[in-house]
């Protein structure tokens, strides 16, 4: 009796391979090499997330034109608005709260 791989299933802890035989019966077999206990994420745990964030902070800090992130509703003179703005940290832009008030009048 031959069987083909029909899919994969992960229950949060273990990986399973789904096989379909000639009679369209589906069976599950545990996939030993892909268990959660040996996965890369489990191996690093929370330290992997911290390492990734530190690397990203170094990359952002080393950009040639640093940016700043501002929150709060602000508008352009043309009336475009947003609650989140990424602005250059050096120099001024024409995006501010007063532009929103000017459009209401």
ROKOL-149387 format. One line per 4 residues: number of its first residue (from 1); their letters; for each residue x, y, z of N, C-alpha, C, O. Coordinates in steps of 0.001 Angstrom, whole numbers. Example, Ala and Ser with C-alpha at 12.3 -4.5 7.8 and 13.67 -1.06 7.14 Angstrom:
REM residues 2
1) AS) 13190/-5690/7800/12300/-4500/7800/13200/-3300/7800/14236/-3319/8465; 12850/-2250/7080/13670/-1060/7140/12900/30/7870/13409/1138/8039
This chain:
REM residues 105
1) XXXX) 848/-1175/0/0/0/0/894/1239/0/1725/1409/892; 725/2086/-984/1543/3291/-1069/782/4471/-467/-449/4492/-440; 1530/5432/7/912/6630/571/1687/7849/115/2892/7785/-129; 975/8962/2/1569/10220/-428/1420/11241/693/487/11165/1492
5) XXXX) 2349/12199/746/2241/13282/1712/1090/14181/1288/1060/14678/162; 139/14385/2204/-1038/15203/1910/-968/16566/2583/-1680/17490/2189; -117/16697/3594/-2/17979/4273/793/17852/5553/1333/16794/5876; 851/18961/6275/1593/19017/7536/706/19661/8584/-155/20483/8270
9) XXXX) 930/19276/9844/152/19813/10949/1092/20082/12117/1958/19265/12431; 913/21242/12760/1696/21598/13935/726/21947/15049/-70/22874/14896; 768/21231/16166/-188/21444/17254/322/22387/18334/-287/22491/19399; 1417/23067/18080/1984/23974/19062/3181/23382/19784/4004/24110/20339
13) XXXX) 3275/22054/19775/4405/21395/20425/5078/20374/19514/6295/20197/19563; 4292/19715/18696/4827/18648/17847/4399/18853/16406/3340/19419/16135; 5233/18387/15485/4919/18448/14060/4461/17071/13599/4970/16044/14049; 3496/17072/12701/2943/15838/12175/2926/15914/10655/2748/16990/10083
17) XXXX) 3112/14769/10003/2979/14671/8550/1669/13935/8275/1404/12890/8869; 854/14481/7378/-406/13856/6993/-184/13069/5709/277/13616/4707; -514/11786/5745/-368/10924/4587/-1742/10481/4100/-2643/10237/4902; -1898/10378/2778/-3138/9869/2187/-2796/8596/1418/-1889/8586/586
21) XXXX) -3538/7517/1707/-3275/6258/1008/-4148/6140/-238/-4842/7088/-604; -4113/4980/-887/-4839/4767/-2135/-6354/4841/-1960/-7075/5151/-2908; -6840/4556/-743/-8279/4577/-475/-8732/5928/81/-9843/6039/598; -7882/6958/-21/-8142/8312/484/-8288/8373/2009/-8927/9282/2538
25) XXXX) -7703/7417/2701/-7645/7473/4152/-6449/8331/4554/-5364/8196/3989; -6650/9209/5527/-5575/10093/5974/-5057/9615/7321/-5828/9365/8248; -3737/9492/7413/-3102/9121/8673/-2070/10175/9030/-1532/10863/8163; -1803/10289/10339/-824/11259/10827/342/10509/11458/151/9549/12206
29) XXXX) 1549/10961/11145/2747/10415/11779/3566/11563/12324/3693/12609/11687; 4114/11366/13494/4902/12417/14133/6205/12624/13371/6897/11666/13026; 6525/13877/13116/7763/14213/12425/8810/14519/13489/8761/15574/14122; 9736/13623/13686/10703/13708/14779/11644/14896/14656/11901/15573/15652
33) XXXX) 12163/15167/13475/13202/16185/13326/12687/17615/13441/13491/18530/13618; 11373/17845/13349/10832/19197/13355/10079/19534/14632/9294/20482/14640; 10290/18793/15706/9579/19069/16947/9949/20428/17496/11050/20930/17266; 9022/21017/18223/9198/22345/18799/10363/22371/19783/11006/23408/19946
37) XXXX) 10641/21259/20434/11714/21236/21424/13074/21541/20807/13965/22036/21498; 13247/21257/19534/14546/21462/18898/14539/22608/17895/15511/22791/17162; 13469/23374/17852/13398/24455/16873/14319/25606/17258/14702/25742/18419; 14666/26425/16289/15580/27553/16506/14999/28553/17489/15722/29074/18338
41) XXXX) 13699/28830/17389/13070/29796/18278/13131/29321/19729/13412/30114/20627; 12874/28057/19959/12924/27527/21315/14353/27524/21834/14590/27771/23016; 15300/27245/20955/16702/27208/21370/17154/28575/21874/17831/28662/22899; 16791/29633/21172/17179/30976/21594/16266/31536/22672/16705/32328/23507
45) XXXX) 15006/31136/22662/14049/31631/23647/13865/33135/23531/13876/33680/22428; 13697/33805/24658/13510/35247/24680/14765/35999/24294/14688/37148/23857; 15922/35372/24447/17184/36035/24096/17252/36326/22601/17842/37328/22198; 16663/35477/21780/16671/35703/20334/15933/36969/19959/16376/37713/19084
49) XXXX) 14819/37217/20609/14046/38431/20352/14830/39667/20763/14843/40669/20047; 15482/39595/21912/16275/40730/22396/17449/40998/21459/17739/42152/21145; 18121/39946/21014/19254/40106/20090/18786/40753/18796/19455/41641/18269; 17637/40314/18278/17103/40881/17037/16782/42363/17209/17088/43162/16324
53) XXXX) 16175/42743/18323/15856/44147/18558/17103/45012/18681/17124/46139/18188; 18134/44501/19327/19391/45253/19457/20024/45461/18088/20510/46553/17795; 20025/44440/17252/20590/44567/15905/19810/45611/15099/20408/46433/14405; 18473/45579/15192/17662/46557/14464/17915/47976/14960/17941/48909/14157
57) XXXX) 18100/48156/16260/18392/49489/16789/19729/50005/16277/19852/51187/15955; 20730/49137/16196/22021/49562/15645/21888/49963/14183/22499/50940/13749; 21093/49213/13420/20918/49548/12007/20198/50881/11836/20560/51670/10964; 19196/51138/12648/18457/52393/12551/19324/53566/12994/19267/54640/12394
61) XXXX) 20116/53372/14029/20957/54453/14539/22062/54832/13560/22587/55943/13626; 22415/53941/12671/23528/54193/11745/23067/54673/10372/23882/54752/9453; 21803/54992/10209/21346/55459/8901/21898/56850/8626/22064/57635/9560; 22189/57177/7363/22785/58475/7045/21844/59648/7300/22313/60743/7611
65) XXXX) 20549/59456/7177/19602/60550/7441/18616/60075/8505/17581/59496/8176; 18927/60316/9773/18064/59811/10839/16669/60426/10786/16491/61573/10377; 15708/59652/11199/14307/60077/11196/13792/60089/12624/14353/59439/13507; 12718/60835/12840/12045/60794/14130/10593/60421/13889/10022/60732/12844
69) XXXX) 10014/59761/14853/8651/59287/14763/7788/60152/15661/8077/60289/16850; 6730/60741/15109/5833/61594/15883/4424/61030/15828/3967/60556/14787; 3741/61090/16970/2375/60601/17082/1429/61771/17338/1838/62793/17888; 191/61625/16949/-808/62670/17131/-1265/63181/15770/-479/63208/14823
73) XXXX) -2505/63577/15666/-3034/64026/14378/-2345/65318/13944/-2337/66319/14662; -1772/65258/12752/-1138/66419/12130/-1527/66432/10663/-1838/65391/10084; -1507/67607/10069/-1961/67761/8682/-912/68486/7846/-81/69236/8359; -982/68235/6541/-169/68988/5591/-968/70211/5160/-2174/70261/5404
77) XXXX) -341/71193/4529/-1102/72346/4034/-2170/71951/3004/-3151/72674/2829; -1993/70828/2333/-2971/70384/1335/-4148/69640/1965/-5100/69288/1268; -4092/69398/3281/-5207/68739/3957/-5026/67263/4222/-5918/66635/4793; -3911/66687/3831/-3659/65279/4135/-3309/65160/5611/-2540/65966/6134
81) XXXX) -3876/64145/6296/-3618/64020/7719/-3266/62584/8076/-3542/61653/7319; -2652/62422/9241/-2308/61114/9777/-2053/61254/11266/-1821/62353/11769; -2098/60130/11965/-1793/60117/13395/-343/59708/13661/144/59858/14781; 349/59194/12642/1751/58788/12787/2540/59412/11651/2174/59273/10484
85) XXXX) 3634/60107/11992/4461/60773/10991/5921/60376/11190/6414/60346/12318; 6602/60075/10102/8044/59840/10120/8671/61054/9469/8518/61274/8267; 9380/61845/10266/9927/63113/9790/11452/63086/9893/12008/62347/10705; 12127/63894/9070/13580/64004/9234/13894/64700/10560/13206/65642/10952
89) XXXX) 14928/64232/11241/15259/64838/12534/15994/66164/12363/16056/66965/13295; 16548/66396/11181/17246/67652/10907/16391/68457/9940/16005/67953/8886; 16097/69689/10285/15285/70528/9412/13831/70526/9841/13447/69841/10788; 13041/71292/9141/11628/71454/9456/10769/70924/8316/11206/70857/7167
93) XXXX) 9548/70552/8653/8568/70153/7644/7348/71051/7775/7209/71770/8764; 6467/71014/6786/5257/71832/6840/4074/71052/7405/2925/71455/7221; 4339/69951/8083/3287/69156/8710/3177/69578/10170/4156/69512/10913; 1968/70019/10588/1764/70399/11988/277/70388/12321/-566/70191/11446
97) XXXX) -33/70603/13595/-1420/70572/14075/-2213/71780/13599/-3423/71679/13399; -1560/72914/13415/-2258/74122/12999/-2882/73963/11619/-3931/74553/11357; -2275/73191/10734/-2852/72959/9409/-4201/72266/9494/-5067/72488/8648; -4388/71430/10504/-5683/70753/10675/-6754/71759/11065/-7884/71684/10582
101) XXXX) -6408/72696/11933/-7375/73725/12350/-7721/74666/11213/-8857/75131/11125; -6755/74959/10331/-6995/75867/9218/-7996/75276/8240/-8762/76027/7637; -8021/73968/8059/-8929/73335/7110/-10370/73293/7639/-11312/73211/6851; -10548/73349/8970/-11895/73311/9534/-12659/74610/9308/-13889/74590/9282
105) X) -11985/75714/9147/-12626/77020/9024/-13332/77202/7729/-13918/78258/7488
